[in-house]
Amino acid sequence: MVLPQIAGSIVNITYNTTQIVQKLLPYQQQQFMRLVAIYNAIVYPIAVVTFVIVARRVLKSWNALKLGERLPEGEVEIVRQKVLRLPRWIAWLNAFGWFPGGVVFPLALALTTPYISLSVAAHFVVSFWMSGMIALSYSMCGVQFVVMRGFYPVLWDDARNFTDTARQELLPVHKQLNRIELFAVMIPLVAAIVFLMFGELQTDMFRAIATSLIVLGILGFHFTSAVTNHLSRVVVALTNTKD
């Protein structure tokens, strides 16, 4: 979950450095750095605390079952539904952390400094949305793997009707795996195309980030294909259905 955020941050910092900050006046650059500190100080704690609250009940029940403790009737079924929703929670928290920045930063600069051009504002949108989508796709892939290989198979206290129950609960997973694979492959490549279309500084750094995005798309295809194919086989094994 963390590594994709680092990858998105690298893309974001590089894009901001080559395409945005150099176009700002000195006092706007100072204001930009202050906004970065304020934005991160607000967004990161909210996202982390929300995730801890969401995951806490899952971890508590998971640990209890590993220790052989009995849980209240119906508790395990509720927790299984919560754990299956974790990838979606990650997607929403990722969107909350990244996407508003494309609007907040140019708006804040426009309100606190005399002038900011429309092209700079557009670059902010491209930077934050491009980076956020990269982080989102790979975060979902990682969390989906942990859910299916770590949490879900353990969250059972009654094996009766296991196959029928799992088949019903895991019905949406195949579609989710297909979306994850599509996003992980397409988003870095689309980001590279957007970067090449909107980028204006043909520097070594510019070419390096564009090349890195293309390579990330290729690696993403192999990585996510391996993960999603593996998880598809896990779903087949759990539901006793033909692949």
C-alpha positions as CSV (number, residue, x, y, z in Angstrom):
1,M,0.0,0.0,0.0
2,V,2.9,2.4,0.8
3,L,5.2,1.7,-2.2
4,P,2.7,2.8,-4.8
5,Q,2.3,6.1,-2.9
6,I,6.1,6.6,-3.0
7,A,6.0,5.9,-6.8
8,G,3.2,8.4,-7.2
9,S,5.1,11.0,-5.1
10,I,8.2,10.6,-7.3
11,V,6.1,11.3,-10.4
12,N,4.4,14.2,-8.7
13,I,7.6,15.8,-7.4
14,T,9.4,15.4,-10.7
15,Y,6.4,16.9,-12.7
16,N,6.0,19.7,-10.2
17,T,9.8,20.5,-10.4
18,T,10.1,20.5,-14.2
19,Q,6.7,21.8,-15.2
20,I,5.2,24.0,-12.4
21,V,7.7,25.4,-9.9
22,Q,10.0,26.9,-12.5
23,K,7.2,28.9,-13.9
24,L,6.3,30.5,-10.5
25,L,7.7,33.7,-9.2
26,P,10.1,33.5,-6.2
27,Y,7.4,34.4,-3.6
28,Q,5.0,32.0,-5.3
29,Q,7.5,29.2,-5.0
30,Q,7.8,29.9,-1.2
31,Q,4.1,29.9,-0.9
32,F,3.9,26.6,-2.8
33,M,6.3,24.9,-0.4
34,R,4.2,26.2,2.6
35,L,1.1,24.8,0.9
36,V,2.8,21.4,0.5
37,A,3.6,21.2,4.2
38,I,0.0,22.3,5.2
39,Y,-1.7,19.9,2.7
40,N,0.4,16.9,3.8
41,A,-0.1,17.8,7.5
42,I,-3.9,17.7,7.0
43,V,-4.4,14.9,4.4
44,Y,-2.0,12.2,5.6
45,P,-3.2,12.0,9.3
46,I,-6.9,11.9,8.1
47,A,-6.2,9.1,5.6
48,V,-4.0,7.1,8.1
49,V,-6.5,7.4,11.0
50,T,-9.4,6.5,8.7
51,F,-7.6,3.4,7.5
52,V,-6.6,2.3,11.0
53,I,-10.3,2.6,12.1
54,V,-11.5,0.6,9.2
55,A,-8.8,-2.1,9.5
56,R,-8.9,-2.3,13.3
57,R,-12.0,-4.5,13.6
58,V,-10.7,-6.8,10.8
59,L,-7.3,-7.3,12.5
60,K,-8.9,-7.9,15.9
61,S,-11.2,-10.6,14.6
62,W,-8.4,-12.1,12.5
63,N,-6.1,-12.4,15.4
64,A,-8.9,-13.8,17.7
65,L,-9.6,-16.6,15.2
66,K,-5.8,-17.4,14.8
67,L,-5.7,-17.8,18.6
68,G,-8.8,-20.1,18.6
69,E,-11.0,-17.7,20.4
70,R,-14.8,-17.7,19.9
71,L,-16.5,-14.7,18.4
72,P,-20.1,-13.5,18.8
73,E,-22.5,-15.1,16.4
74,G,-22.5,-13.3,13.0
75,E,-19.4,-11.4,13.8
76,V,-17.2,-13.3,11.4
77,E,-19.6,-12.8,8.5
78,I,-19.6,-9.1,9.1
79,V,-15.8,-8.9,9.3
80,R,-15.5,-10.9,6.0
81,Q,-17.6,-8.3,4.3
82,K,-15.5,-5.5,5.7
83,V,-12.2,-7.2,4.6
84,L,-13.6,-7.6,1.1
85,R,-14.3,-3.9,1.0
86,L,-10.7,-2.9,2.0
87,P,-9.5,-2.5,-1.6
88,R,-12.4,0.0,-2.2
89,W,-11.5,1.8,1.0
90,I,-7.9,2.1,-0.2
91,A,-9.2,3.5,-3.5
92,W,-11.3,6.1,-1.8
93,L,-8.6,7.1,0.6
94,N,-6.1,7.3,-2.2
95,A,-8.5,9.6,-4.2
96,F,-9.1,11.7,-1.1
97,G,-5.3,12.2,-0.7
98,W,-4.3,12.9,-4.3
99,F,-7.1,14.3,-6.4
100,P,-8.2,17.4,-4.4
101,G,-4.6,18.7,-4.6
102,G,-5.1,19.4,-8.3
103,V,-7.7,22.0,-7.3
104,V,-6.5,23.1,-3.9
105,F,-3.0,24.1,-4.9
106,P,-3.8,26.4,-7.8
107,L,-6.8,27.8,-6.0
108,A,-4.8,28.6,-2.8
109,L,-2.0,30.2,-4.9
110,A,-4.6,32.3,-6.8
111,L,-6.1,33.5,-3.5
112,T,-2.8,34.2,-1.7
113,T,-0.6,35.5,-4.6
114,P,-1.5,38.2,-7.2
115,Y,-1.5,36.0,-10.3
116,I,-1.4,32.4,-11.5
117,S,-1.8,31.5,-15.1
118,L,-4.4,29.0,-16.4
119,S,-1.6,26.8,-17.9
120,V,0.0,26.5,-14.4
121,A,-3.4,25.6,-12.9
122,A,-3.9,22.9,-15.6
123,H,-0.4,21.5,-14.8
124,F,-1.5,21.1,-11.2
125,V,-4.5,19.1,-12.2
126,V,-2.4,16.9,-14.5
127,S,0.3,16.4,-11.9
128,F,-2.0,15.3,-9.0
129,W,-4.4,13.3,-11.0
130,M,-1.7,11.5,-12.9
131,S,0.2,10.6,-9.8
132,G,-2.9,9.7,-7.9
133,M,-4.1,7.2,-10.5
134,I,-0.7,5.5,-10.6
135,A,-0.7,5.2,-6.8
136,L,-4.4,4.0,-6.8
137,S,-4.0,1.2,-9.2
138,Y,-1.0,-0.5,-7.6
139,S,-2.3,0.1,-4.0
140,M,-5.5,-1.7,-4.9
141,C,-3.5,-4.6,-6.4
142,G,-1.4,-5.0,-3.2
143,V,-4.3,-4.7,-0.8
144,Q,-6.4,-7.2,-2.9
145,F,-3.5,-9.7,-2.6
146,V,-3.3,-9.3,1.2
147,V,-7.1,-9.7,1.5
148,M,-7.4,-12.8,-0.6
149,R,-4.2,-14.6,0.6
150,G,-4.0,-13.4,4.2
151,F,-7.3,-12.3,5.7
152,Y,-10.3,-13.9,3.9
153,P,-9.3,-17.6,4.1
154,V,-8.8,-17.3,7.9
155,L,-12.1,-15.5,8.7
156,W,-14.2,-18.6,9.1
157,D,-15.6,-20.1,12.3
158,D,-18.1,-22.4,10.7
159,A,-17.1,-24.4,7.6
160,R,-20.6,-25.5,6.8
161,N,-21.8,-24.3,3.4
162,F,-18.3,-22.9,3.0
163,T,-18.3,-23.2,-0.8
164,D,-21.8,-21.7,-1.4
165,T,-21.1,-18.8,1.0
166,A,-17.6,-18.1,-0.5
167,R,-19.1,-18.3,-4.1
168,Q,-21.7,-15.6,-3.2
169,E,-19.3,-13.4,-1.3
170,L,-16.5,-13.5,-3.9
171,L,-18.7,-13.0,-6.9
172,P,-17.6,-9.4,-7.5
173,V,-13.9,-10.2,-7.1
174,H,-13.3,-11.4,-10.7
175,K,-14.5,-8.1,-12.1
176,Q,-12.4,-6.2,-9.5
177,L,-9.3,-8.1,-10.5
178,N,-9.9,-7.3,-14.2
179,R,-10.3,-3.6,-13.3
180,I,-7.1,-3.6,-11.3
181,E,-5.1,-5.2,-14.1
182,L,-6.5,-2.8,-16.7
183,F,-5.8,0.3,-14.5
184,A,-2.3,-0.9,-13.5
185,V,-1.3,-1.4,-17.2
186,M,-3.1,1.6,-18.8
187,I,-2.6,4.4,-16.3
188,P,1.2,4.7,-16.4
189,L,1.1,4.6,-20.2
190,V,-1.6,7.2,-20.4
191,A,0.3,9.3,-17.9
192,A,3.4,9.1,-20.1
193,I,1.3,10.3,-23.1
194,V,-0.2,13.1,-21.1
195,F,3.2,14.1,-19.8
196,L,4.6,14.2,-23.3
197,M,1.6,16.2,-24.6
198,F,1.6,18.8,-21.8
199,G,5.3,19.0,-21.0
200,E,7.1,22.0,-22.1
201,L,10.7,21.6,-20.9
202,Q,12.6,19.1,-23.0
203,T,15.2,18.4,-20.3
204,D,17.0,15.2,-19.3
205,M,14.7,15.0,-16.3
206,F,11.6,15.4,-18.5
207,R,12.8,12.5,-20.8
208,A,13.7,10.4,-17.7
209,I,10.2,10.6,-16.1
210,A,8.4,10.0,-19.4
211,T,10.6,6.9,-20.1
212,S,10.1,5.7,-16.5
213,L,6.3,5.9,-16.9
214,I,6.5,3.8,-20.0
215,V,8.7,1.2,-18.3
216,L,6.3,1.3,-15.3
217,G,3.4,0.5,-17.6
218,I,5.3,-2.5,-19.0
219,L,6.4,-3.8,-15.6
220,G,2.9,-3.2,-14.3
221,F,1.5,-5.4,-17.0
222,H,3.7,-8.3,-16.0
223,F,3.3,-7.8,-12.2
224,T,-0.4,-7.3,-12.1
225,S,-1.1,-10.0,-14.6
226,A,0.9,-12.5,-12.3
227,V,-0.9,-11.2,-9.2
228,T,-4.5,-11.2,-10.7
229,N,-4.0,-14.6,-12.4
230,H,-2.9,-16.0,-9.1
231,L,-5.8,-14.5,-7.2
232,S,-8.2,-15.7,-9.8
233,R,-7.0,-19.3,-9.1
234,V,-7.4,-18.6,-5.4
235,V,-11.0,-17.6,-6.0
236,V,-11.6,-20.7,-8.1
237,A,-10.1,-22.9,-5.3
238,L,-12.2,-21.2,-2.6
239,T,-15.5,-21.4,-4.5
240,N,-14.9,-24.8,-6.1
241,T,-15.8,-23.5,-9.6
242,K,-14.3,-24.2,-13.0
243,D,-11.8,-21.6,-14.2
